[in-house]
Every structure is written in C-alpha cells, then in structure tokens.
Amino acid sequence: MTEGHRVTEDWMGTPVETLEDLLRPGLRAVCIGINPAPDSVAAEHYFVDILLGWIYALVAFWTVKRLAELLAERRLRQARSGRAFT
C-alpha cells in the first residue's frame, strides 16, 4: 500500500504502517530512526518530535551564523584591500 509517503512494511511478521525512505545520491547527512512514530505517520510528516525539531533549528541557526561570519570576514578583507562595495 502506498498513499503519499505512507507505506506498509512487514516487521517481524506483522504489517506496520510507516513512512517510506526518502534518500537520494549525494546526501551529506542522514538522520535514522527505527520507525516513525504513529504521530509522524498520521501527520504524514517525518519530524514531528519536538526535540528533533529543536535540534534542526539549532543546526540551521549555527549554519546561518557561520555563513554570516564568513561574509563579514570577506567584506573586511575586501575593505582592507580597497575593493569593498557599498
């Protein structure tokens, strides 16, 4: 059975409704869980867990913060070399 990303898999002889794997070549990281929680299946969404949501938010924050730092460093180097844009 497939409906959206829902699939039914056999797990230890019992059919279990879960969400299909969404993997593609070139991924740099993969978060792995045993089976999506029933809440995830009902919501048809992979990350319903509040703690996991916070982890993703922190990763996004630090990624954006680091990008801003890199851009600021680049602008400072350009300003010091006389090539800065205003």
Order of alpha helices (4+ residues) and beta strands (2+ residues): beta-beta-beta-alpha-alpha
